[in-house]
Structure formats: C-alpha cells, structure tokens
Amino acid sequence: MVNSGINLEDIHSLTDFQRDAKSHIKRLKKTGRPQVLTVNGKAQLVVQDAQSYQKLLDLLERADAVQGGVRRDLESVKRGEGTPAREVLEQIRARHKIPRS
C-alpha cells in the first residue's frame, strides 16, 4: 500500500537541506519517504531517493495501463460489443457444473 500523506517530520527548509544534505539524503534512502522543502515557509520542492521515485513511476505506469483497459472496455460496451454478464455467468456455471441456487 502506498502512503500518500506527508509527515511533519518530512518537511524541511531548503536552507536546512542544503546545510545538512548528507543527513537528509541518508534519511531519504532509509525511509523511502519524500521530503518537502520549503522556501520562506511555503512548500516549493519535493525530493526523494531514486529507488522510491522509480517505484512511483512503475505504479503510475500500471495505473495508466489499467485506465486504458477500462476505457477500451467501456467503449466496446457502448458499441454493443461483448457478452452480457448473465450469459457469461451461465457459461461459467455450465462449464464448472455449478448448480443454480
């Protein structure tokens, strides 16, 4: 499961990050959580380690693939293609000898 929230401990000023970059990078790698960097108290940047970023890209790619499949399926239904669910369920019951209840 993806943790979508930002903890207060993951919010730092850009100045603090620059002053102690080595410590911040170590924390990023250890926790895998992104850090929000602020300028004048306002969120300006998000930094994260490369492995966590790649994981995020992989999740996004999967979500895009699922969304594309759902979109194609909905379009085929609009065109009247496909088999009604009742028919499919009957075929499954017949194939697996499942009695109607």
Secondary structure, 3 states (H helix, E strand, C coil): CCCCCCCHHHEEEHHHHHHCHHHHHHHHHHHCCCEEEEECCEEEEEECCHHHHHHHHHHHHHHHHHHHHHHHHHHHHHCCCCCCHHHHHHHHHHHCCCCCC
